Amino acid sequence: MKYLYRIYQILIGAPILLAATILTALVTIVGCTLGSAHFWGYYPAMVWSRLMCRVMLLPVSVRGRDRLDRRTSYVFVANHQGPYDIFLVYGFLGRNFKWMMKKALSRIPLVGKACLSAGHIMVDKSGPKAVQQTYEQGRRVLRGGTSLFVFPEGARTFTGHMGVFRRGAFQLADELQLPVVPVTISGSFDVLSRQQGFWFLTWHPLSLTIHEPIHPQSKGPENVRQTMQQSYETIMAALPPRHQGYVENPDQ
């Protein structure tokens, strides 16, 4: 089955997804230029992400979407297992949002331009001024009523385990007194891990668990610390036992 799946990827999956990626990027760029980035920056990519999962025959299960209020902006935080996190979240979260992503992704041909056109936030760590501008863009997104999705680890796992969380997303939520939603991603590491690079996928079910929103109980450093700790523990508890526990990530 392993080799049949690889043949399927080469002959059917990869050509379809390459064409879909180019088309989605072009539609996003043109749509955001001529129309609303809120619509064109989300819906084409949502369809593309679902296609990325379904064409590759990857079953997806989603739990907890009913815990979200459509009238509320959230700061979503999740563990970062691999590249397929993007497709799982974009395709199946069920909420319009903006990513907070590495600036290096903006250099990917067409896809990077589409991300910029859609208004996603490129995290620039080149200096204090750049970091401050990144956070200011995040504030504008959240104040405008759109949710934000962040991987607080800032880097993909090497082992399937979680590394440490950075405070930035939780500080934004605290400053604006918005709820934080922990999200557990599982299966993405098994589909395409860092060790695999960007070659063949391994067939494995994917799951997305949306946990209860954590509403601010106060404001300030203690609220940030408590929200970050609760989010971390909640996300980890929903992982398979073999991926539970902290493992140091040298990229962090």
Backbone torsions as a table, in degrees:
resi	resn	phi	psi	omega
1	MET	NA	-36.6	-179.1
2	LYS	-57.0	-46.4	-175.9
3	TYR	-77.2	-31.6	173.7
4	LEU	-62.8	-40.3	179.1
5	TYR	-64.6	-37.3	178.6
6	ARG	-68.2	-39.6	177.3
7	ILE	-63.5	-41.3	177.2
8	TYR	-60.2	-42.4	179.8
9	GLN	-62.1	-42.3	-177.8
10	ILE	-68.8	-46.9	-171.2
11	LEU	-85.4	-30.0	-173.9
12	ILE	-121.2	-56.2	-173.1
13	GLY	-61.3	-54.2	-175.1
14	ALA	-61.5	-46.6	179.2
15	PRO	-61.0	-41.3	179.5
16	ILE	-63.4	-45.4	-175.0
17	LEU	-73.0	-32.0	175.4
18	LEU	-64.0	-46.2	178.5
19	ALA	-63.7	-40.7	-179.8
20	ALA	-66.2	-36.9	179.7
21	THR	-65.6	-45.3	179.1
22	ILE	-63.1	-45.8	-179.4
23	LEU	-62.9	-44.1	-179.1
24	THR	-63.2	-43.0	179.7
25	ALA	-62.1	-44.1	-179.2
26	LEU	-65.4	-43.7	178.7
27	VAL	-61.7	-41.7	179.9
28	THR	-64.1	-45.8	-178.7
29	ILE	-62.7	-49.0	-178.3
30	VAL	-67.3	-44.7	-179.0
31	GLY	-61.5	-42.8	-179.3
32	CYS	-71.0	-28.7	179.1
33	THR	-73.4	-40.0	-175.4
34	LEU	-96.7	-21.0	-175.5
35	GLY	-132.7	-145.3	-175.0
36	SER	-89.7	124.5	176.3
37	ALA	-68.2	-23.5	178.7
38	HIS	-65.3	-39.0	179.2
39	PHE	-84.1	-57.1	-173.0
40	TRP	-72.6	-18.4	177.2
41	GLY	-84.1	-4.6	-178.0
42	TYR	-122.8	-54.1	-169.2
43	TYR	-66.5	-43.0	175.7
44	PRO	-59.7	-40.3	-180.0
45	ALA	-69.9	-31.0	177.0
46	MET	-64.8	-45.8	178.9
47	VAL	-63.5	-43.9	178.5
48	TRP	-58.6	-43.2	-178.3
49	SER	-66.8	-40.0	176.7
50	ARG	-64.2	-38.6	177.8
51	LEU	-63.6	-39.8	179.7
52	MET	-59.4	-32.9	178.5
53	CYS	-81.7	-44.1	-172.4
54	ARG	-75.4	-38.4	177.7
55	VAL	-64.4	-33.7	177.9
56	MET	-85.8	9.2	172.4
57	LEU	62.5	32.1	-177.6
58	LEU	-96.4	114.8	178.4
59	PRO	-69.2	140.2	-177.7
60	VAL	-124.4	132.0	172.6
61	SER	-120.1	138.8	-178.2
62	VAL	-127.7	132.6	177.0
63	ARG	-129.5	138.6	169.4
64	GLY	100.0	5.3	179.0
65	ARG	-62.2	-26.5	-179.5
66	ASP	-70.9	-8.0	179.0
67	ARG	-81.7	-7.5	-175.8
68	LEU	-98.9	142.8	176.0
69	ASP	-100.4	121.1	-176.1
70	ARG	-64.8	-15.9	-179.1
71	ARG	-90.8	0.0	-174.4
72	THR	-112.6	139.1	171.1
73	SER	-86.3	140.1	-178.6
74	TYR	-127.5	157.1	165.4
75	VAL	-105.5	107.1	179.3
76	PHE	-87.1	134.5	177.2
77	VAL	-129.2	137.4	-175.8
78	ALA	-143.6	159.5	169.5
79	ASN	-71.7	156.4	-173.8
80	HIS	-119.1	98.0	-174.9
81	GLN	-91.5	-32.0	-176.7
82	GLY	175.1	-177.4	-177.6
83	PRO	-58.2	-31.9	-177.2
84	TYR	-72.6	-6.6	171.3
85	ASP	-56.3	-40.2	-176.4
86	ILE	-60.2	-48.0	-176.8
87	PHE	-70.0	-37.2	-180.0
88	LEU	-64.5	-45.7	-178.0
89	VAL	-72.2	-50.7	-177.7
90	TYR	-60.2	-40.2	-174.7
91	GLY	-80.3	-28.8	-166.4
92	PHE	-129.8	-0.4	176.6
93	LEU	-65.0	-37.6	178.7
94	GLY	82.6	17.2	178.0
95	ARG	-135.0	138.8	173.1
96	ASN	-71.9	132.9	-176.1
97	PHE	-156.5	171.6	171.5
98	LYS	-116.8	141.3	176.1
99	TRP	-81.1	150.9	161.6
100	MET	-109.2	109.5	-169.2
101	MET	-131.0	164.4	179.1
102	LYS	-62.8	139.4	-179.8
103	LYS	-60.9	-29.0	-178.8
104	ALA	-59.3	-27.9	-179.3
105	LEU	-67.1	-21.1	179.9
106	SER	-69.8	-12.8	-179.7
107	ARG	-90.0	-3.8	176.8
108	ILE	-68.7	127.8	-178.8
109	PRO	-54.2	134.2	179.3
110	LEU	65.3	-53.2	-178.6
111	VAL	-62.5	-43.1	178.6
112	GLY	-62.0	-43.2	177.6
113	LYS	-63.3	-38.6	178.6
114	ALA	-64.2	-40.4	178.8
115	CYS	-63.7	-41.7	178.1
116	LEU	-65.8	-42.0	179.7
117	SER	-63.4	-35.3	-178.8
118	ALA	-75.0	-11.9	177.9
119	GLY	88.5	17.2	176.0
120	HIS	-68.8	153.7	-171.8
121	ILE	-95.2	120.4	178.8
122	MET	-91.9	118.0	-177.4
123	VAL	-77.1	115.6	-178.9
124	ASP	-110.3	114.2	-178.3
125	LYS	-107.6	23.6	-175.7
126	SER	-71.9	-14.9	179.5
127	GLY	178.3	168.2	-178.2
128	PRO	-56.3	-39.3	-179.6
129	LYS	-66.2	-41.4	179.6
130	ALA	-65.4	-40.8	178.3
131	VAL	-62.4	-42.5	-179.9
132	GLN	-63.6	-38.3	178.3
133	GLN	-66.4	-35.7	177.6
134	THR	-62.2	-46.5	-179.7
135	TYR	-67.5	-33.5	178.4
136	GLU	-66.0	-37.5	176.1
137	GLN	-64.7	-39.1	176.1
138	GLY	-62.1	-40.5	177.6
139	ARG	-61.9	-42.6	-179.2
140	ARG	-63.2	-40.5	179.4
141	VAL	-61.8	-48.4	-176.5
142	LEU	-69.7	-39.0	178.0
143	ARG	-67.0	-26.1	178.7
144	GLY	-79.0	-1.4	175.9
145	GLY	94.9	5.6	178.5
146	THR	-99.2	144.1	178.4
147	SER	-78.9	164.3	-178.1
148	LEU	-125.7	138.2	177.8
149	PHE	-118.1	128.3	-173.9
150	VAL	-133.8	142.3	166.7
151	PHE	-99.9	98.8	-173.0
152	PRO	-65.9	-16.5	175.2
153	GLU	-71.2	-28.7	177.5
154	GLY	76.9	-2.0	-178.9
155	ALA	-157.2	149.6	178.0
156	ARG	-70.4	149.3	178.2
157	THR	-71.7	152.0	172.7
158	PHE	-95.0	-16.9	-170.4
159	THR	-125.3	-9.0	-172.6
160	GLY	95.1	-13.7	178.4
161	HIS	-88.0	164.5	178.9
162	MET	-88.2	145.0	171.0
163	GLY	-94.0	-151.0	179.4
164	VAL	-89.4	157.9	174.5
165	PHE	-96.5	140.7	170.8
166	ARG	-89.9	158.6	-169.0
167	ARG	-87.8	-14.7	-168.4
168	GLY	-52.1	-50.2	-177.9
169	ALA	-63.5	-37.4	-178.0
170	PHE	-72.9	-32.0	175.8
171	GLN	-68.3	-39.2	176.1
172	LEU	-62.0	-45.5	179.4
173	ALA	-62.1	-39.8	179.7
174	ASP	-66.5	-44.4	-178.3
175	GLU	-60.6	-41.3	-177.3
176	LEU	-95.3	-0.1	179.0
177	GLN	55.1	51.3	178.3
178	LEU	-109.8	151.5	177.9
179	PRO	-72.4	145.8	175.1
180	VAL	-102.5	134.0	179.4
181	VAL	-113.8	110.7	174.6
182	PRO	-72.0	139.3	179.6
183	VAL	-131.2	127.0	178.3
184	THR	-101.6	123.8	175.4
185	ILE	-103.6	129.5	179.5
186	SER	-137.2	140.5	178.7
187	GLY	101.8	-25.8	-178.1
188	SER	-62.4	-37.5	178.5
189	PHE	-63.0	-37.1	-179.4
190	ASP	-73.4	-30.2	179.5
191	VAL	-72.6	-46.0	-176.6
192	LEU	-155.1	95.7	-178.6
193	SER	-89.9	171.5	178.1
194	ARG	-64.0	-32.3	179.4
195	GLN	-66.4	-30.3	179.6
196	GLN	-76.1	-18.6	-173.8
197	GLY	68.2	-138.0	179.6
198	PHE	-119.4	39.5	-179.4
199	TRP	-95.4	-123.2	-174.5
200	PHE	-78.4	141.9	172.8
201	LEU	-79.9	154.6	170.2
202	THR	-108.0	130.5	-179.1
203	TRP	-66.4	128.5	178.2
204	HIS	-164.2	138.9	176.5
205	PRO	-61.7	148.7	177.2
206	LEU	-113.2	144.6	176.4
207	SER	-139.3	145.2	179.3
208	LEU	-128.1	119.0	-179.8
209	THR	-114.6	116.5	179.2
210	ILE	-97.6	115.7	-174.9
211	HIS	-89.2	173.1	178.7
212	GLU	-60.4	133.8	175.8
213	PRO	-59.4	142.7	176.6
214	ILE	-101.1	107.3	-178.0
215	HIS	-84.6	145.7	-179.0
216	PRO	-63.6	133.7	177.5
217	GLN	-100.1	-16.1	179.1
218	SER	-160.3	-160.8	178.3
219	LYS	-144.4	132.7	179.1
220	GLY	128.9	-175.4	-174.0
221	PRO	-56.7	-36.1	-178.5
222	GLU	-69.9	-38.0	176.6
223	ASN	-65.2	-40.3	177.3
224	VAL	-60.6	-47.4	-178.0
225	ARG	-62.9	-45.6	-178.0
226	GLN	-65.9	-42.2	-179.9
227	THR	-65.2	-41.4	179.2
228	MET	-64.4	-44.1	179.6
229	GLN	-65.9	-43.4	-179.9
230	GLN	-64.6	-40.8	178.6
231	SER	-62.3	-45.1	-178.6
232	TYR	-60.8	-48.6	-178.0
233	GLU	-66.0	-37.6	180.0
234	THR	-65.9	-45.6	180.0
235	ILE	-63.2	-45.9	-177.5
236	MET	-64.8	-38.5	-176.7
237	ALA	-62.7	-23.9	-178.5
238	ALA	-92.7	-1.8	176.8
239	LEU	-78.4	156.8	173.1
240	PRO	-59.8	148.5	-178.4
241	PRO	-51.4	-35.3	-177.3
242	ARG	-68.9	-15.2	178.5
243	HIS	-112.6	10.1	177.2
244	GLN	-85.9	154.9	-177.9
245	GLY	99.3	150.1	-178.8
246	TYR	-81.6	135.5	172.0
247	VAL	-132.3	128.7	-177.1
248	GLU	-61.4	135.0	177.2
249	ASN	-108.0	114.7	-175.7
250	PRO	-66.4	-13.8	178.0
251	ASP	-77.6	-17.1	-174.7
252	GLN	-82.2	NA	NA
